[in-house]
Structure formats: C-alpha cells, structure tokens
Amino acid sequence: MIAKMKARGFRCSFCGRAKGEVANIMAGTPQHAPGAPKRTTAQIAFICNECVRHYYQMVTGTEISSSAVVVSK
C-alpha cells in the first residue's frame, strides 16, 4: 500500500495539492485504542503547510506569512 502511495505521490487530504506544489506535507499519526484494529495507510490524513497556515489564521485571527516555515528534526 505504501509503495502505491509513493508511486502515486502524496496529496493534501484537505486541498488536494501534490507534494511538489507545497513546501511540506505531514501525515497524521494514527491513534488506536488497545484491542482496536489498526488503521491502514488509506485512513491516514495528510495536510500541507498551506492548509495549516490557513486554518491557524482562521482559528486565531492572526496573519502569518507563507514563508514562515518551521521544520522540526
């Protein structure tokens, strides 16, 4: 499944932009309760830096520049 996703390319689950169209794309970490079935990669959501910026601005009412990118290691 992951090989198919890599071949097809990752897209933001919210806006549909491809990995090459944005600076960063993050995958949601699946959380599951003990005893619950594990999620497959098809159920993992991806979000791009542009959607994170957009929703942050909506929630906080604070403008942030699109060049303000924080990269964690």
DSSP file (Angstrom, degrees, kcal/mol; ACC not computed):
  #  RESIDUE AA STRUCTURE BP1 BP2  ACC     N-H-->O    O-->H-N    N-H-->O    O-->H-N    TCO  KAPPA ALPHA  PHI   PSI    X-CA   Y-CA   Z-CA
    1    1 A M     >        0   0    0      0, 0.0     4,-2.0     0, 0.0     5,-0.2   0.000 360.0 360.0 360.0 -45.9    0.0    0.0    0.0
    2    2 A I  H  >  +     0   0    0      1,-0.2     4,-2.6     2,-0.2     5,-0.2   0.885 360.0  55.6 -63.8 -37.3    2.8    2.5    0.9
    3    3 A A  H  > S+     0   0    0      1,-0.2     4,-2.2     2,-0.2    -1,-0.2   0.896 107.4  49.5 -61.6 -39.3    4.6    1.7   -2.4
    4    4 A K  H  > S+     0   0    0      2,-0.2     4,-2.4     1,-0.2    -1,-0.2   0.903 110.9  49.6 -64.8 -40.8    1.4    2.6   -4.3
    5    5 A M  H  X S+     0   0    0     -4,-2.0     4,-2.5     2,-0.2    -2,-0.2   0.898 111.3  48.6 -66.0 -40.3    1.1    5.9   -2.4
    6    6 A K  H  < S+     0   0    0     -4,-2.6    -1,-0.2     2,-0.2    -2,-0.2   0.906 113.0  47.8 -65.6 -40.4    4.7    6.8   -3.1
    7    7 A A  H  < S+     0   0    0     -4,-2.2    -2,-0.2    -5,-0.2    -1,-0.2   0.898 118.0  41.0 -65.8 -40.4    4.3    6.0   -6.8
    8    8 A R  H  < S-     0   0    0     -4,-2.4    -2,-0.2    -5,-0.2    -1,-0.2   0.781 115.5-124.6 -77.4 -28.2    1.1    8.0   -6.9
    9    9 A G     <  -     0   0    0     -4,-2.5     2,-0.2    -5,-0.2    -2,-0.1   0.163  23.4 -79.9  93.6 146.5    2.5   10.8   -4.8
   10   10 A F        -     0   0    0     -4,-0.1     9,-1.7    -3,-0.0     2,-0.3  -0.572  44.9-170.9 -81.2 143.6    1.2   12.2   -1.6
   11   11 A R  B     -A   18   0A   0     -2,-0.2     7,-0.2     7,-0.2     2,-0.2  -0.967  32.9 -99.3-131.5 149.0   -1.6   14.8   -1.7
   12   12 A C     >  -     0   0    0      5,-2.5     4,-1.2    -2,-0.3    35,-0.2  -0.494  26.0-143.3 -64.6 131.0   -3.0   17.1    1.0
   13   13 A S  T  4 S+     0   0    0     33,-2.9    -1,-0.2    -2,-0.2    34,-0.1   0.649  96.5  43.9 -71.3 -14.4   -6.3   15.5    2.2
   14   14 A F  T  4 S+     0   0    0     32,-0.4    -1,-0.2     3,-0.1    33,-0.1   0.871 130.4  13.7 -99.2 -47.8   -7.8   18.9    2.6
   15   15 A C  T  4 S-     0   0    0      2,-0.1    -2,-0.1     0, 0.0    32,-0.1   0.631  91.0-126.6-107.8 -16.6   -6.9   20.9   -0.6
   16   16 A G     <  +     0   0    0     -4,-1.2    -3,-0.1     1,-0.3     2,-0.1   0.479  52.4 153.1  86.1   2.8   -5.6   18.2   -2.9
   17   17 A R        -     0   0    0     -6,-0.1    -5,-2.5     1,-0.1    -1,-0.3  -0.394  42.8-120.8 -67.2 144.2   -2.3   19.8   -3.6
   18   18 A A  B >>  -A   11   0A   0     -7,-0.2     3,-1.9     1,-0.1     4,-0.6  -0.378  25.7-103.1 -81.6 163.1    0.5   17.4   -4.5
   19   19 A K  G >4 S+     0   0    0     -9,-1.7     3,-0.8     1,-0.3    -8,-0.1   0.833 121.7  54.5 -54.6 -37.0    3.8   17.1   -2.6
   20   20 A G  G 34 S+     0   0    0      1,-0.2    -1,-0.3   -10,-0.2    -3,-0.0   0.595 101.3  59.7 -75.6 -11.0    5.6   19.1   -5.3
   21   21 A E  G <4 S+     0   0    0     -3,-1.9     2,-0.3     3,-0.0    -1,-0.2   0.572 106.9  43.7 -93.6 -11.1    3.1   22.0   -5.1
   22   22 A V  S << S-     0   0    0     -3,-0.8     3,-0.1    -4,-0.6    26,-0.0  -0.833  80.0-118.4-131.0 167.1    3.8   22.9   -1.4
   23   23 A A  S    S+     0   0    0     -2,-0.3     2,-0.3     1,-0.2    -1,-0.1   0.903  92.5   6.2 -73.1 -41.6    6.7   23.2    0.9
   24   24 A N        -     0   0    0     -3,-0.0    25,-1.8     2,-0.0     2,-0.4  -0.992  52.9-165.6-144.4 148.4    5.7   20.4    3.3
   25   25 A I  E     -B   48   0B   0     -2,-0.3     2,-0.4    23,-0.2    23,-0.2  -0.997  14.3-162.5-132.0 132.2    3.2   17.7    3.8
   26   26 A M  E     -B   47   0B   0     21,-2.9    21,-2.5    -2,-0.4     2,-0.4  -0.882  11.1-138.2-114.1 146.4    2.7   15.9    7.1
   27   27 A A  E     -B   46   0B   0     -2,-0.4    19,-0.2    19,-0.2     2,-0.2  -0.849  23.8-117.8-101.0 137.8    0.9   12.7    7.7
   28   28 A G        -     0   0    0     17,-3.4    17,-0.0    -2,-0.4    -1,-0.0  -0.514  26.9-122.6 -70.6 139.4   -1.4   12.2   10.7
   29   29 A T        -     0   0    0     -2,-0.2     2,-0.2    15,-0.1    -1,-0.1  -0.743  28.3-122.9 -84.0 119.7   -0.2    9.6   13.1
   30   30 A P        -     0   0    0      0, 0.0     2,-0.4     0, 0.0    14,-0.1  -0.416  25.1-159.5 -65.8 133.0   -2.9    7.0   13.5
   31   31 A Q        +     0   0    0     -2,-0.2     2,-0.4     7,-0.0    -3,-0.0  -0.932  15.0 173.5-110.6 134.7   -4.1    6.6   17.1
   32   32 A H        -     0   0    0     -2,-0.4     3,-0.1     4,-0.0     6,-0.1  -0.999  29.5-118.1-143.6 148.1   -5.9    3.5   18.2
   33   33 A A    >   -     0   0    0     -2,-0.4     3,-2.3     1,-0.1     2,-0.1  -0.449  49.2 -83.5 -78.3 153.0   -7.1    2.1   21.4
   34   34 A P  T 3  S+     0   0    0      0, 0.0    -1,-0.1     0, 0.0     0, 0.0  -0.358 119.3  17.4 -56.8 131.6   -5.7   -1.2   22.7
   35   35 A G  T 3  S+     0   0    0      1,-0.3     3,-0.1    -3,-0.1    -2,-0.0   0.215  98.4 118.7  89.7 -15.0   -7.5   -4.1   21.1
   36   36 A A  S <  S-     0   0    0     -3,-2.3    -1,-0.3     1,-0.1     2,-0.1  -0.549  76.5 -95.9 -81.5 149.8   -8.9   -1.9   18.3
   37   37 A P        -     0   0    0      0, 0.0    -4,-0.1     0, 0.0     2,-0.1  -0.378  42.9-111.8 -64.6 142.1   -8.0   -2.7   14.7
   38   38 A K        -     0   0    0      1,-0.1     2,-0.2    -6,-0.1    -6,-0.0  -0.430  32.5-111.8 -72.8 149.0   -5.0   -0.8   13.4
   39   39 A R        -     0   0    0     -2,-0.1     2,-0.2     1,-0.1    -1,-0.1  -0.478  25.3-129.6 -79.5 151.1   -5.6    1.8   10.6
   40   40 A T    >   -     0   0    0     -2,-0.2     3,-1.8     1,-0.1     4,-0.2  -0.504  30.0-102.1 -91.4 168.7   -4.3    1.2    7.2
   41   41 A T  G >  S+     0   0    0      1,-0.3     3,-1.2     2,-0.2    -1,-0.1   0.748 119.8  68.1 -63.4 -22.1   -2.4    3.9    5.2
   42   42 A A  G 3  S+     0   0    0      1,-0.2    -1,-0.3     3,-0.0    -3,-0.0   0.719  98.7  51.7 -68.9 -18.6   -5.5    4.6    3.3
   43   43 A Q  G <  S+     0   0    0     -3,-1.8     2,-0.4     2,-0.1    -1,-0.2   0.401  85.5 104.2 -97.8   1.6   -7.0    6.0    6.5
   44   44 A I    <   -     0   0    0     -3,-1.2     2,-0.3    -4,-0.2   -15,-0.1  -0.703  65.0-139.8 -85.5 132.3   -4.1    8.4    7.3
   45   45 A A        -     0   0    0     -2,-0.4   -17,-3.4   -33,-0.0     2,-0.4  -0.697  10.5-154.3 -91.9 144.5   -4.8   12.0    6.6
   46   46 A F  E     -B   27   0B   0     -2,-0.3   -33,-2.9   -19,-0.2   -32,-0.4  -0.924   9.1-170.6-114.9 143.0   -2.1   14.3    5.0
   47   47 A I  E     -B   26   0B   0    -21,-2.5   -21,-2.9    -2,-0.4     2,-0.2  -1.000  11.9-141.1-136.7 137.8   -2.0   18.1    5.5
   48   48 A C  E  >  -B   25   0B   0     -2,-0.4     4,-2.1   -23,-0.2     3,-0.3  -0.492  28.3-109.7 -93.3 164.1    0.1   20.6    3.7
   49   49 A N  H  > S+     0   0    0    -25,-1.8     4,-2.3     1,-0.2     5,-0.2   0.810 117.0  58.2 -62.0 -30.6    1.8   23.7    5.2
   50   50 A E  H  > S+     0   0    0    -26,-0.3     4,-2.4     2,-0.2    -1,-0.2   0.901 107.4  45.7 -68.3 -40.4   -0.6   26.0    3.3
   51   51 A C  H  > S+     0   0    0     -3,-0.3     4,-2.8     2,-0.2     5,-0.3   0.887 111.6  52.5 -69.3 -38.5   -3.7   24.4    4.9
   52   52 A V  H  X S+     0   0    0     -4,-2.1     4,-2.3     2,-0.2    -2,-0.2   0.941 112.3  45.9 -59.8 -46.1   -2.1   24.5    8.4
   53   53 A R  H  X S+     0   0    0     -4,-2.3     4,-2.3     2,-0.2    -2,-0.2   0.922 113.2  49.9 -61.9 -45.3   -1.4   28.2    7.8
   54   54 A H  H  X S+     0   0    0     -4,-2.4     4,-1.9     1,-0.2    -2,-0.2   0.933 114.4  42.7 -60.4 -48.9   -4.9   28.8    6.5
   55   55 A Y  H  X S+     0   0    0     -4,-2.8     4,-2.4     2,-0.2    -1,-0.2   0.845 111.3  55.3 -71.3 -33.2   -6.6   27.1    9.4
   56   56 A Y  H  X S+     0   0    0     -4,-2.3     4,-2.8    -5,-0.3     6,-0.4   0.926 109.4  47.9 -61.1 -44.3   -4.3   28.7   12.0
   57   57 A Q  H  X S+     0   0    0     -4,-2.3     4,-2.1     1,-0.2    -2,-0.2   0.882 111.3  51.0 -64.1 -38.8   -5.3   32.1   10.7
   58   58 A M  H  < S+     0   0    0     -4,-1.9    -2,-0.2    -5,-0.2    -1,-0.2   0.922 115.9  40.5 -63.8 -44.1   -9.0   31.1   10.8
   59   59 A V  H  < S+     0   0    0     -4,-2.4    -2,-0.2     1,-0.2    -1,-0.2   0.913 128.3  28.3 -73.9 -43.9   -8.8   29.9   14.4
   60   60 A T  H  < S-     0   0    0     -4,-2.8    -3,-0.2    -5,-0.2    -2,-0.2   0.705  90.9-133.1 -94.0 -20.8   -6.5   32.6   15.9
   61   61 A G     <  +     0   0    0     -4,-2.1     2,-0.5    -5,-0.4    -4,-0.2   0.645  65.0 130.6  73.9  14.1   -7.4   35.6   13.6
   62   62 A T        -     0   0    0     -6,-0.4     2,-0.4    -5,-0.1    -1,-0.3  -0.877  55.4-134.9-105.4 129.0   -3.6   36.1   13.3
   63   63 A E        -     0   0    0     -2,-0.5     2,-0.4    -3,-0.1    -9,-0.1  -0.649  24.0-177.7 -79.3 133.8   -1.9   36.6    9.9
   64   64 A I        -     0   0    0     -2,-0.4     2,-0.1   -11,-0.1    -7,-0.1  -0.982  28.9-110.8-128.4 146.6    1.3   34.6    9.4
   65   65 A S    >   -     0   0    0     -2,-0.4     3,-1.2     1,-0.1   -12,-0.0  -0.390  17.6-127.0 -75.9 152.7    3.4   34.8    6.2
   66   66 A S  T 3  S+     0   0    0      1,-0.2    -1,-0.1    -2,-0.1   -13,-0.1   0.665 109.3  62.2 -71.8 -15.0    3.6   31.8    3.9
   67   67 A S  T 3  S+     0   0    0      1,-0.1     2,-1.6     2,-0.0    -1,-0.2   0.570  76.4  97.9 -85.7  -8.6    7.4   32.0    4.2
   68   68 A A    <   +     0   0    0     -3,-1.2     2,-0.5     2,-0.0    -1,-0.1  -0.625  53.5 163.1 -81.6  89.6    7.3   31.3    7.9
   69   69 A V        -     0   0    0     -2,-1.6     2,-0.5     2,-0.0    -3,-0.0  -0.939  25.4-158.0-114.3 127.4    8.0   27.6    7.8
   70   70 A V        -     0   0    0     -2,-0.5     2,-0.5     2,-0.0    -2,-0.0  -0.908   7.6-164.8-104.4 126.0    9.1   25.7   10.9
   71   71 A V        -     0   0    0     -2,-0.5     2,-0.3   -47,-0.0    -2,-0.0  -0.949   3.6-159.6-113.1 121.9   11.0   22.5   10.3
   72   72 A S              0   0    0     -2,-0.5    -2,-0.0     1,-0.1     0, 0.0  -0.765 360.0 360.0 -99.9 147.7   11.4   20.1   13.1
   73   73 A K              0   0    0     -2,-0.3    -1,-0.1     0, 0.0    -2,-0.0   0.363 360.0 360.0-115.6 360.0   14.0   17.4   13.2
